[in-house]
Amino acid sequence: MWYKNIRLVDDNQDFIGDICFKNGIIIAIGKNICQDTDAIDFKRFSQYVLFPAFTDLHAHFRDPGFTYKEDLHSGSRAALKGGYTAVNLMPNTKPVCSSMEIVHDVENRAKEIGLITVNQTLSMTKNLQGQDFEHLKHLQKGEVLFVTDDGRGVSDDEVMREIFTICKEKDAAIMCHAEDPKFSKTDMRVAENNMTFRDINLFKEIGGHLHFCHVSTKEAIEAIRKAQKEGHHVTCEVTPHHLFATGSEVNHYRVNPPFREQEDIESLILALKDGVACAIATDHAPHTQEEKEAGAPGMIGLELAFPLCYTKLVKNNYLSLNQLVDKMSTQPSRLMQLNKGKLQVGMDADFAIFDIENEFTVFEDLFESKSVNSPFIGRKVFGKIIQTIRKGIIFQW
């Protein structure tokens, strides 16, 4: 199939041109190369932009165990509606993904659904209890991409040292939720910063790959920047919601880590610009209305990630479209070892088309997710999804 006369943007290209895909693969791309009379012509839609589809390094689909909030099918639909064709799922399910048997079950069921690529992470400690890591010792080298106890940090220093050592041997990246529980109820800034500093200091002795989830404070960013300058393989992600608003702007809607201050947002934006933060990840966290009213932290993120980031970052000239694609598609796809994230011959035909000049109001009926927990309902944003193409299969929105 040919698309012609459409704006094509990835991390280092931005031009009006033609793209052809066959059997789920890009087979041609360039300017004025399409001779197919059956091509879909976008000449009348100058505000449409085709990107390589996004990859989310951090999402919760609540499957198994909490499928009343989300499941693999509804989560996959939500991903597609946001322009995502690949996600990396956290292990805090029921049962917890503390064994490869559960990991394979989730991934196999996602393949049967067949909507998107799903990678399931393995918990660092058994049942996220922070002590038992015996299951990590039995991994084959390269068997898992990421291990994480997302939702909590591992408090025991010696346990964390051992986990770093094992994961370096197994070639598994560690995704850290930086939160020192001693301060969780009193000062969430100190909680994030303390655990970030601790994990970096332990990691420096051992090596491997340490990735920080949803970094939200200027102090944590500076610690990561310093570690990178010293040559350590430390990476991090930031979320759309931490970039878009301060706590006061969303009436202190509860997420974890919490919405921060303007100076923190400025630090996160700088980290995206200078490469300290390699990815924008959603931390898509569905909850029911009752759970939110009871204080559950988290918000859905997949379907609003691009509009929030485009409105905040590109419309305000903080990032170019190329830079935004780099953080939402190119780099996270590379970390997940996927054949996507760039508009090149031979790459998967995974695309997202947005009308970037379409300003719309976020309403609850927008979402494919089972949940609607978002502080941005009622907000106006730019960048409405038109199509998601997954290995050549078109989803029209």
N, C-alpha and C positions, 0 to 999 in steps of 0.2 A: 504494500500500500504506500502511495506517495502522499505526503503533505507538502504543499508548495506555498511560497510567498508568505511564510510565517516567520516571526522573529524567533531565532534560535539562540538560547543563552545557556552556557554552562560556566565552569569556573574560569575559563580563559577565552571564550568566544561570545560574540554578541553581534549577530547580523541577520538580515532578512534573507531567507534562503529556502531550500528544499531538503526534505529528508525522506528516505525510503526504508521500510522495514519489511522483512519476510521471515516467516518461521520464528518469530520472536527475537530477531537480531537486526540491528541497523546494518543495511547493506550499501547505502549511499547517503552522502550529505554534502551540500555545497550551494553555491549561488547559481541560479538559472540553469540547473542541470536536468530538471524534470521535463520529459517529453511525453509523459503518459496523459492521454486525454481524459482518463478516468480519475486523475488526481483530485484530491480535495484542496480547493484553492481558498486561502485565507486572506486574499488581497484586501477584501472589504473589512477585515477585522484587525486593524493596525494595533489595537490595544491588547491583542492576544499575544502571549509569550509561551513558548514551549521550552520546558526545562527537563533535564534528567530527573526522573522521579526521586523523591526524597527517601532517606533512610533514617530511622529513629533508633538511636542507641539505647533508649531508656523508656520502656512502656510496661504497663500492667494490664493484662487481659483477664486476670482473675480466674483463670481456668488452669487446673481444676479447683473446685471447692467453693468458689464465690461467684458462680455464673449468673446469679440473679443481678449482679452489677454489670458484668461484661462476660463474654465468652469468645472463643476463638473466631467464630463467624462474625459476630457483631463488631468485635475489635478489628477484624480484617476489613470489614466494610467502612468502619470509621477511618482506618488508615487510608484506604483508597480515596475516600471523600476529602481527605486532607492533602492528597497528592503523594502519599507514601506507598511504596510497594515492598518495603522490607522493614522489619522491626526486631528489636532485641528485647526479649521479655525477662522481667525480674522474677526471682524464685519464690517470693512470699505468697505462695498459694497454699491450698489445703488438700492433700499433704504438701509440705514444702518440697521444692525441687532439690532434694538432698541426695538423689541417686541418679545415675545415668538412665535407669529404667523409666523414671518419671520424665526426665528430659526428653528421651526418645519418644515417649508416649505423646507428649505435647507436640513435638515437631512432626511426628507421623500423622497426627490428627489434623494439624494445620496443612500438611501436604494433601491430605484427602479433600479438604475444603478447597484448596488450590487457588485462593485469591491473591495471597501475597507470600513473600519469603519470611519465615519465622525462625529466628534463632532463640533457643531457650537457654538462659544462663543456669549455672549450678550454684547452689549456696556454698559459701565458704565454710560455714560450720553447720553441723547437723541441726536441722529444724530451727536455724537462726538463733541458737542458744548461746553462741559465743565461745564455746569450749571445745567440742568434739570435731576434729577435722580429719578423722581417720579415712573417710571416703576419698579425700583428695589424693592420698598416697597410692590408691589403686588405679588412678587415671593413667591412660596411655599418653605419651607425649603428643601434644596437639589435638587431643580428643575433644577438648572444649575450648572455645574462644575466650570466654569470660567466666570468672567466679565472683560472687558478690553476696553480701548479707544485706542488700539494699533494704532500707527501712530502719536500720540501726548500725552502729559501729561495733567493732570487736574491741571490748574494753581492755582485755588482758594483753599486756605488751608482749609477753613471751609467746602466747598463742599467735599473735599477729606476726611476730618474727618467724615462727615456724611455717605459717601459711605463706609468707613471702618466699621463703626458701623452697618450699614444695612447688609453688606455682612457677617459680623461675625454672625449675627442673622440668616441669610439665609443659612449659611454653604456653601458659594460660595467663591472660591479663587479669589483674585484680581491679574490680570496680568498687570504690569505697564510698559509702554514705558517711560523710564526715560529721559525726555528732557524738560528743562526749556526754554520756547520760548523766554525769554528775551535775551538769549545768542545764539539762534540757528543760527543767521546770522554772529555772530562774533567769537564764541569759542564753538565748539561742545563738547569739553572735559568738560568745565565748565558747559555746558547745561546738560550733562548726570550726572555729579557728584552732582550738586546742587539739581536736582530733586530726585536723589537716597537718598541723605542725608535727604531731606525734608520728603519723603515718609516713610523712616525708623523711623524718629523721631515721626511722627504722628501715625504710626502703633504701636509703643511701648506702647502708652497710651491705646490702644483699643484691640489689638490682632486679632486673626483669622489666615488667611493664606495669606501672601504677596509674590508674585512671580515676579521677575524682568525678563523681556524679554531681549534678545540679549545684555547682559552685555559686555562692550568692554574696559573699562578702569581699570587700576590697582587700582585707588582710589575707584571706585565703588565696586570692589571685596573686598577690605579691609573693607569697611563699612559693607558689607553683612556678611563677616566673623566675624566681631565684634558683630553684632546683633545675629548671630547664637550662638556664645560663651556665650552670655548673656541669651540664652534660648528662643529667639523669633522665631516663625515659619516663617522664611524668607528663600525662596529658589530662585534659579536663573538658567538660561540657558545661554549657549554661542553658537555661530554659527560656522559652519565649516569654513566659509570664514574669520572670524575674527581670527581664529586659524592658518589659512594657510598662510596668506600673510600680509605684511605691506602695507601702502598706496603707498609708493614709488615703491613697487614691482608690483603693478597693475596700475601704472600711475594714481593714485588717482581716480580710478573708483568710481562713486558715489553710495554709499549705506548709510543707516541711521540706526544706528550710523555709522560714517565713519570707514574705515580701520584705524587701529592705528599703534603704534610703536612696536618695538621688545620687549621692556620691558613690554608692555601691554600683548603681546602674551605669554610671560613667566608667567605672573601673571594668565592669563586664564588657562594655562596648569596646573599650581600648584593648581588652584581651582578645576580642574577636578580630580587631583590626591588625594587631601585631602578631597574631598567630599563637598566642599563649593558650587560648581556648580553641580547640580544633573542631568543635561541633556544637550545634544547637540541638538539644534533645528535649522531648516534650515532658517526660515524667507523667505521661497519660495515666491518671489515677481515678477511675470511675468509682463513685459512691452513690448510694440512694439518698434521697432528700432527708430521710429519717436519720441516717448515719451522719450527714453533714450537720444537722441540727443538734446532734449529740456530740459534735466536736471532732469528727473524723477529719484528719488533714488530707488535702489533695484536691486535684481538679482534673477534668478531662483536658486534653491538649492537642490531639492529633489533627482535628478538623479546623482548628483556629491557628495553628502554628505559623503557616505562611502569611495569612492576613495580618496577624499581630506583628510579625517580624518585618514584613514589607512596609507596613504602615509606620512602625516606629523607626526602623533602621534605614530603609531606602528612601522613603518619602522625606525624611529629615536629613538625608545626605550623610549619615554616619557610615553606611556601607554601600557599595555598588551592588547591582544585581549579581554580578560575577562572584563577589565575595560572599553574598548570601547563599548562593548555590553551593559554593565551596564548603560552607559550614553545615548546610542541610542535606547535601547529597554526596559531593565528591569525597570529602574526608571520612564521614561516617561509613560510606560504602567501602572505602579502602580498609578501614578498621575491621569491618565485618567480612572482608575478603570476598567481596561480590564483584561480578562482572557488570557493574553499572556505576552511575555517577558522573559520566561524561557523555557528550554527544560525539561518538566516534564509531567508525565502521568496525564491526565485530563485537560491539557492546550490546548488552540486552536492550531490547526495544521497550524500556520502562520510561515513560514520560508523564509529565503533568502539564496541562495547559491551563493558564489562568488569564482572566481578564483583569489586568493590573489597574485599570482605571475605573473599575466598577466599585463604587462605594456602597456598602450594604450594612444593614443593622443586623446584629447577631440575635436570632430568636431561637427558642428551644426546638422548634420543628426543623431546624437546620441539620440536626445531628443524626448520624447513623448509629452512634453509640447508644447503648441501653441507658446510659446515665446522662444527665444534663447539668452536672455540678461544675459551674464556671462563674467566676465573678464578672465575666465580660459579656454576659447576656444583656442586651440593650445598648451595647456600645456600637459605634459606627467604625468600620475598618475598610480598607481597600484590599482588593485582590480576591476576586470570586473564582472558584474552581469551575472549569468548563468540562474538561475531560481528564481522566487518568487512563493511561495505556500501560498494561502490564503484559510484557512479553508479546506485544502485538495485539492483545485483546483490549477492546475499547470499552470503557465505562463512561457513559455520558451523564453529566450532572445538570 
